[in-house]
Amino acid sequence: MAEASRTFHATLFSLPTFSPRFHFKLSYSHSHPSLHLKRARSVQRSISETKTMSLNTTLPWGCDIDSLENAEALQNWLSDSGLPPQKVGINKVEMGKRGLVALKKINRGEKILFVPPSLLISSDSDWSSPVAGHVLKQQNVADLPLLATYLISEANLQKSSRWSNYISSLPREPYSLLHWTRSELDRYLKASQIRLRAIERIADITGTFDDLRRRIFSKHPHLFPKEVFNLVTFRWSFGILLSRLVYLYSMDGKVALVPWADMLNHSREVETYLNYDKSSQAVVFTTDRAYQPDYRLPARELVGIQIWKLHEKGKKTYDKCT
């Protein structure tokens, strides 16, 4: 990362493993000392392999984090797939980021977005490679690792996947501490409590990947080739999930990616969340204030995952970069 041009972004994320609200469970466990030692060695191998791969690895999907090149294709695909006419559109917002802005006046208390359930990506979604999905479900893989693997599988299919337009609009390198090196964490977050949490979560995710690799990927290389399903792509998919998953209370606590709605930036200044509206049978955002044309629309954090933007002067502002 180029220090001169970088704006510091950090993710203060609690993996749902530790939150009773979401009931996610990672596969990685520290319960048995001898297993812990074996897995720790495996994790170190995974990290070493990742360092080797990442030097020359550029993901063949996604886009630059500030790019609008795929925005029109995304909107056209969403419209063709059942998204109704919108009062918002994707545009550049503060500091070159992308976000949803008002196209016309939006009143306080107005429901907008109306994303149909058919456009949600969850653990129930159909796989373009159904055999791969069946193998994971047979092994009782928990929802979060399952979704992470699903996202990689669909991304690798590119145009052959139903979700290709959505995945093309996702950042190739999400602003996430999962992508920071240990030296960067030590240097830029030295006095921050986030640093320790980040190191722990990176270890958790690395351990989860290693568990999947040993139990499933290595036994089905024709379904999960290591060139595609590796720690580089796994960190990418987790970075996407941890910054974009939406907790839908009205859908019995379903957690899902909600294309289009996840282009909303986070803000602590608003009190409203995305949720499923039974009367309209869609995921909606109910505004807590009025918005004039060209104003950015923010939402509260999606699944309680806070993303902090750390400026060079130490000022903290709360935001999500799409």
For each residue, the residues with C-beta under 8 A, 3 or more apart:
1: 6 184
2: 5 6
3: 6
4:
5: 2
6: 1 2 3
7: 95 309 311
8: 188 309 310 311 312
9: 175 176 307 308 309 310 321
10: 177 189 192 194 198 307 308 309 310
11: 175 176 177 178 198 239 242 243 305 306 307 308
12: 194 197 305 306 307 308
13: 176 177 197 201 242 305 306 307
14: 18 19 197 304 305
15: 18 19 24 26 144 201 204 205 242
16: 19 21 22 23 24 144 255 303
17: 24 25 26 204
18: 14 15
19: 14 15 16 22 24 304
20: 23
21: 16 247 253 304
22: 16 19 247 253 255 303
23: 16 20 253
24: 15 16 17 19 142 143 144 255
25: 17 142 144
26: 15 17 142 144 145 204 205 207 208
27: 141 142 145 207 208 211 212 215
28: 39 204 207 208 210 211
29: 32 35
30: 36
31: 35 36
32: 29 35 36
33: 36 37
34: 37 38
35: 29 31 32 38 39
36: 30 31 32 33 39 40
37: 33 34 40 41
38: 34 35 41 42
39: 28 35 36 42 43 207 210 211
40: 36 37 43 44
41: 37 38 44 45
42: 38 39 45 46 210 214
43: 39 40 46 47 203 206 207 210
44: 40 41 47 48
45: 41 42 48 49 210
46: 42 43 49 50 206 209 210 213 231
47: 43 44 50 51 206 231
48: 44 45 51 52
49: 45 46 52 53 230 231
50: 46 47 53 54 230 231 232 235
51: 47 48 54 55
52: 48 49 55
53: 49 50 56 57 230 231 232
54: 50 51 57 232
55: 51 52
56: 53
57: 53 54 232
58: 172
59: 62 155 172 173 232 233 236
60: 158
61: 155 156 158 167 168 170 172
62: 59 155 167 168 169 170 171 172 173 236
63: 67 69 70 168 169 170 171 172
64: 67 171 172
65: 97 98 171 172 173 174 175 321 322
66: 92 96 97 98
67: 63 64 70 98
68: 71 90 91 92 98
69: 63
70: 63 67 73 74 165 168 169
71: 68 74 75 90 98 169
72: 75 76
73: 70 76 77 165 168 169
74: 70 71 77 78 90 165 166 168 169 259 260
75: 71 72 78 79 86 89 90 260
76: 72 73 79 80 165
77: 73 74 80 81 165 166
78: 74 75 81 82 83 119 165 259 260
79: 75 76 83 85
80: 76 77
81: 77 78 118 119
82: 78 116 118 119
83: 78 79 86 114 115 116 119 260
84: 114
85: 79
86: 75 83 89 103 112 113 260
87: 102 103 104 106 112
88: 100 101 102 103 106 112 113 297
89: 75 86 100 101 103
90: 68 71 74 75 98 99 100 101 263
91: 68 98 99 101 294
92: 66 68 96 97 98 99
93: 97 98 99 101 265 296
94: 97 296 319
95: 7
96: 66 92
97: 65 66 92 93 94 265 319 321 322
98: 65 66 67 68 71 90 91 92 93 263 321 322
99: 90 91 92 93 263 264 265 296 297 298 322
100: 88 89 90 260 263 264 265 296 297
101: 88 89 90 91 93 294 295 296 297
102: 87 88 105 106 291 292 293 294 295 297
103: 86 87 88 89 293
104: 87 293
105: 102 290 291 292 293
106: 87 88 102 110 112 287 290 291 297
107: 110 287 290
108: 287 288 289 290
109: 286 287 288
110: 106 107 286 287
111: 114 277 280 284 285 286
112: 86 87 88 106 284 285 286 287 297
113: 86 88 260 261 274 282 283 284 285
114: 83 84 111 277 280 282 283 284
115: 83 119 120 258 259 260 261 282 283 284
116: 82 83 119 281 282 283
117: 120 251 276 281 282 283
118: 81 82
119: 78 81 82 83 115 116 258 259 260
120: 115 117 125 254 256 257 258 283
121: 125 147 150 151 163 166 256 257 258 259
122: 125 147 254 255 256 257
123: 143 146 147 150
124:
125: 120 121 122 150
126: 130 133
127: 130 132 133 150 153 154
128: 153 154 157 160 161 162
129: 132 133 153 157 223
130: 126 127 133 134
131: 134 135 223
132: 127 129 135 136 149 153 220 223 224
133: 126 127 129 130 136 137 150 153
134: 130 131 137 138
135: 131 132 138 139 216 220 223
136: 132 133 139 141 146 149 216
137: 133 134 140 141 146
138: 134 135
139: 135 136 215 216
140: 137
141: 27 136 137 145 146 149 212 216
142: 24 25 26 27 145 146
143: 24 123 146 147 255
144: 15 16 24 25 26 147 148 238 241
145: 26 27 141 142 148 149 208 212
146: 123 136 137 141 142 143 149 150
147: 121 122 123 143 144 150 151 237 241 245 257
148: 144 145 151 152 234 237 238 241
149: 132 136 141 145 146 152 153 212 224 229 234 237
150: 121 123 125 127 133 146 147 153 154
151: 121 147 148 154 155 167 237 240 241 257
152: 148 149 155 156 228 229 233 234 236 237
153: 127 128 129 132 133 149 150 156 157 228
154: 127 128 150 151 157 161 162 163 164 167
155: 59 61 62 151 152 158 161 167 233 237
156: 61 152 153 228
157: 128 129 153 154 160 161 164
158: 60 61 155 161 164 167
159: 164
160: 128 157 164
161: 128 154 155 157 158 164 167
162: 128 154
163: 121 154 166 167 259
164: 154 157 158 159 160 161 167 168
165: 70 73 74 76 77 78 168 169
166: 74 77 121 163 169 170 259
167: 61 62 151 154 155 158 161 163 164 170
168: 61 62 63 70 73 74 164 165
169: 62 63 70 71 73 74 165 166
170: 61 62 63 166 167 174 240
171: 62 63 64 65 174 175 240 321 322
172: 58 59 61 62 63 64 65 236
173: 59 62 65 179 236
174: 65 170 171 178 179 236 239 240 243 321
175: 9 11 65 171 243 307 321
176: 9 11 13 179 235 238 239 242 243
177: 10 11 13 180 185 194 198 201 202
178: 11 174 201 202 205 235 238 239 242
179: 173 174 176 235 239
180: 177 184 185 188 198
181: 184 185
182: 185 186 199
183: 186 187
184: 1 180 181 187 188
185: 177 180 181 182 188 189 195 198 199
186: 182 183 189 190 195
187: 183 184 190
188: 8 180 184 185 310
189: 10 185 186 192 194 195 198 310
190: 186 187 195
191:
192: 10 189 195
193: 196 197
194: 10 12 177 189 197 198 308
195: 185 186 189 190 192 198 199
196: 193 199 200
197: 12 13 14 193 194 200 201
198: 10 11 177 180 185 189 194 195 201 202
199: 182 185 195 196 202 203
200: 196 197 203 204
201: 13 15 177 178 197 198 204 205
202: 177 178 198 199 205 206
203: 43 199 200 206 207
204: 15 17 26 28 200 201 207 208
205: 15 26 178 201 202 208 209 234 235 238
206: 43 46 47 202 203 209 210 231
207: 26 27 28 39 43 203 204 210 211
208: 26 27 28 145 204 205 211 212 234
209: 46 205 206 212 213 231 234
210: 28 39 42 43 45 46 206 207 213 214
211: 27 28 39 207 208 214 215
212: 27 141 145 149 208 209 215 216 217 229
213: 46 209 210 216 217 218 226 229
214: 42 210 211 217 218
215: 27 139 211 212 219
216: 135 136 139 141 212 213 219 220 224
217: 212 213 214 220 221 224 226 229
218: 213 214 221
219: 215 216
220: 132 135 216 217 223 224
221: 217 218 224 225 226
222: 225
223: 129 131 132 135 220
224: 132 149 216 217 220 221 228 229
225: 221 222 228 229
226: 213 217 221 229 230
227: 230
228: 152 153 156 224 225 233
229: 149 152 212 213 217 224 225 226 233 234
230: 49 50 53 226 227 233 234
231: 46 47 49 50 53 206 209 234 235
232: 50 53 54 57 59 235 236
233: 59 152 155 228 229 230 236 237
234: 148 149 152 205 208 209 229 230 231 237 238
235: 50 176 178 179 205 231 232 238 239
236: 59 62 152 172 173 174 232 233 239 240
237: 147 148 149 151 152 155 233 234 240 241
238: 144 148 176 178 205 234 235 241 242
239: 11 174 176 178 179 235 236 242 243
240: 151 170 171 174 236 237 243 244 257
241: 144 147 148 151 237 238 244 245 257
242: 11 13 15 176 178 238 239 245 303 305
243: 11 174 175 176 239 240 302 305 307 320
244: 240 241 257 262 302
245: 147 241 242 255 256 257 302 303 305
246: 255 256 257 258 261 262 274 283 302 303
247: 21 22 253 255 273 302 303 304
248: 251 253 254 255 256 274 275 276 283
249: 253 275 276
250: 275 276 277 278
251: 117 248 254 276
252:
253: 21 22 23 247 248 249
254: 120 122 248 251 276
255: 16 22 24 122 143 245 246 247 248 303
256: 120 121 122 245 246 248
257: 120 121 122 147 151 240 241 244 245 246 262
258: 115 119 120 121 246 261 262 274 283
259: 74 78 115 119 121 163 166 262
260: 74 75 78 83 86 100 113 115 119 263
261: 113 115 246 258 264 274 283 285
262: 244 246 257 258 259 302 322
263: 90 98 99 100 260 322
264: 99 100 261 274 285 297 298 299 320
265: 93 97 99 100 296 297 298 299 319 320 321 322
266: 298 299 300 301 302 306 307 318 319 320
267: 270 298 299 300 318 319
268: 300 318
269: 298
270: 267 288 289 298 299 300
271: 288 300
272: 285 286 287 288 299 300
273: 247 285 299 300
274: 113 246 248 258 261 264 283 284 285 299 302
275: 248 249 250 283 284
276: 117 248 249 250 251 254 282 283 284
277: 111 114 250 280 281 282 283 284
278: 250 281
279:
280: 111 114 277 284
281: 116 117 277 278
282: 113 114 115 116 117 276 277
283: 113 114 115 116 117 120 246 248 258 261 274 275 276 277
284: 111 112 113 114 115 274 275 276 277 280
285: 111 112 113 261 264 272 273 274 297 299
286: 109 110 111 112 272
287: 106 107 108 109 110 112 272 290 291 297
288: 108 109 270 271 272
289: 108 270
290: 105 106 107 108 287
291: 102 105 106 287 295 297
292: 102 105 295
293: 102 103 104 105
294: 91 101 102
295: 101 102 291 292
296: 93 94 99 100 101 265
297: 88 99 100 101 102 106 112 264 265 285 287 291
298: 99 264 265 266 267 269 270
299: 264 265 266 267 270 272 273 274 285 302
300: 266 267 268 270 271 272 273
301: 266 304 305 306 307 320
302: 243 244 245 246 247 262 266 274 299 305 320
303: 16 22 242 245 246 247 255
304: 14 19 21 247 301
305: 11 12 13 14 242 243 245 301 302
306: 11 12 13 266 301 318
307: 9 10 11 12 13 175 243 266 301 318 319 320 321
308: 9 10 11 12 194 316 317 318
309: 7 8 9 10 316 317 318 319 321
310: 8 9 10 188 189 314 316
311: 7 8 314 315 316 317
312: 8
313:
314: 310 311
315: 311
316: 308 309 310 311
317: 308 309 311
318: 266 267 268 306 307 308 309
319: 94 97 265 266 267 307 309
320: 243 264 265 266 301 302 307
321: 9 65 97 98 171 174 175 265 307 309
322: 65 97 98 99 171 262 263 265
